Amino acid sequence: MAKYLQHFPKPLLDDLVAGRWLPVLGAGMSMNAKLPPGVKMPLWPDLGNALAGEMTAYSSASALDSISAYQHEYGRAKLIERLTRLLLIKEAEPGDTHRAFCSIPFDIVCTTNFDFLLERQYDAIPRYVYPVIDEEQLSINGVHAGTQLLKLHGDLRHPSRLIVTEEDYDGFLSRYPLIATYLANLLITNTAVFVGYSLDDPDFRQIWSIVSDRLGKTRRMAYAIMVDASGSDVVRFERRGVKIINLPGSKSHYPSILADTFNELREHIRDNVISVSKVTEEEPLRELSLPRDSSTRLCFFSLPVELVSLYRSRVFPRVEELGFVPVVAEDVISPGQNISAKIDALIDRSSAMVVEMASPWTRAEFDIAVARNRSASPDRAHLPIVIVTNDPAQVPNLSGPYQVINRQSLSDDAFDAFTAELVKRLTQAAEAQPVRGNEAQRLLAAHEYRAAVIAAISGLEVVLQKYVGSAITSGVSIRIHRPLPLRTMLDQALEMALITEIEQKSIREWMSVRNAAIHLGEAVSAKVAKSIVDGVNRIVGRITGQT
């Protein structure tokens, strides 16, 4: 049961699912790092105080003043050295809050932090992260799938790009106009959600003010996630056009509350992104219409675009014979730019995965699958992954638990041999699939009546493919073989005396109920669902000789 999700307005959650969040992380996020005993991560005022204490005959006016004076007194190099130590760059490790946040499949994340906690956590998941520091990177940020990390104030590895003194802040808009324009565009088209951010940075406030002035009432609402925010905090943020998501609990439990919140947000995306997407293929649509806690027959294929049609014609029919439903990312059109969330949801719902390690995108999708296996709860089955490569150097170090097939070439004979090997590797995963009749009964008992009907008909289709389809297509070339449509298999099953005419008519009526449930969203009553599930189980039991 979600504890914190109820504090988020529905329009904001809708934006999350549609991929229209722009997370903006401030220094408060770094406070959640894992540190050695007795050590505390400094906030912005703490940095100013520490540096002010190292200067003689100096009276601090503000943290920014102290940092600027320190650079003036000792130089930029010494300032970078001190900030590196004060911010515990070597000692700090990502905490549970970072782990939970980075598990949310955001395509773009902004931060004003100088440290590398986010990068380390994304690497640990693993998930490809692309830090954007300089303007020339903006034109090449789409080369990899993963998360673009826009580091607005630079970081400690790029001293000249760091925004930390009065001079840096004053010159931000003139020195980095493309970064400022890019950020302004993100704020125009997305909903900014601040975490651990005070809204005190003058450069960001300038851009925020420009966006607000130009758009007026049509400016998108912005939000800040806080725990036990005071009335003055609420007023201060709302004065700047930002509404607070005020989470209940003690500030002393800030890291764990944030971690739980991020976990709930991740699950909310996985629960809903497919339902707001358009699934273009019928078989994947049926599987994705099942509840998320149901086992599916989906086998996710992570493929370079140029190989999709070849796999559809030569590989997918053989995989369908095993009872799997092949699906590729292109089969699902997600709202907005929520590409990562769509891929994450498809992998989360699949029972097997095949990945061609031939492009940065497919390698990133492999990382998502590895992360899924690492973070899966004990009741979630391990996702079998088959890695396909034509170059051993493409196989990542993480591939240990997974099977690898070397595909020699795309010639007909070589590809037929590869397909046969792939089917052999996937057979074990197919045999481990739960019996669909059992799944339909479980869904029926859980009052998931639409899903029970979908699962029951799907199970019947698998059985008929095994007992009817294989008998008809035996001896047919694997290059032209196609699994038979269910209606065709019903006709053949009748000829083979596997079903009666009355049963054929009933099954077609059940198919109509299922199709209406999937395509029209029509409800299915408990009585109708039970009748269909019991009827399918009776027919399947007789065909398979279980009764």
Sequence and secondary structure as in RCSB ss.txt:
>XXXX:A:sequence
MAKYLQHFPKPLLDDLVAGRWLPVLGAGMSMNAKLPPGVKMPLWPDLGNALAGEMTAYSSASALDSISAYQHEYG
RAKLIERLTRLLLIKEAEPGDTHRAFCSIPFDIVCTTNFDFLLERQYDAIPRYVYPVIDEEQLSINGVHAGTQLL
KLHGDLRHPSRLIVTEEDYDGFLSRYPLIATYLANLLITNTAVFVGYSLDDPDFRQIWSIVSDRLGKTRRMAYAI
MVDASGSDVVRFERRGVKIINLPGSKSHYPSILADTFNELREHIRDNVISVSKVTEEEPLRELSLPRDSSTRLCF
FSLPVELVSLYRSRVFPRVEELGFVPVVAEDVISPGQNISAKIDALIDRSSAMVVEMASPWTRAEFDIAVARNRS
ASPDRAHLPIVIVTNDPAQVPNLSGPYQVINRQSLSDDAFDAFTAELVKRLTQAAEAQPVRGNEAQRLLAAHEYR
AAVIAAISGLEVVLQKYVGSAITSGVSIRIHRPLPLRTMLDQALEMALITEIEQKSIREWMSVRNAAIHLGEAVS
AKVAKSIVDGVNRIVGRITGQT
>XXXX:A:secstr
  SSGGGS HHHHHHHHTT EEEEE HHHHTTSB  TT     HHHHHHHHHTTSTT   S HHHHHHHHHHHH 
HHHHHHHHHHHTTTTT B  HHHHHHHTS  SEEEE   S HHHHHHHHTT  EEEE SGGGGGGTTSSSSEEEE
ETT  TT GGG   SHHHHHTHHHH HHHHHHHHHHHHHSEEEEES  S  HHHHHHHHHHHHHHGGGS  EEEE
EES  HHHHHHHHHTTEEEEEE S GGGHHHHHHHHHHHHHHHHHHHTTTTSEE SHHHHHHHTS TTS   EEE
EE  HHHHHHHHHHTHHHHHHTT EEE GGGEE STT HHHHHHHHHHH SEEEEETTSHHHHHHHHHHHHHHHH
  TTS    EEEEESSGGGS GGGTTSEEEE   SSHHHHHHHHHHHHHHHHHHHHTS  HHHHHHHHHHTT HH
HHHHHHHHHHHHHHIIIIIHHHHTTS TTT     HHHHHHHHHHTTSS HHHHHHHHHHHHHHHHHHHS     
HHHHHHHHHHHHHHHHHHTT  
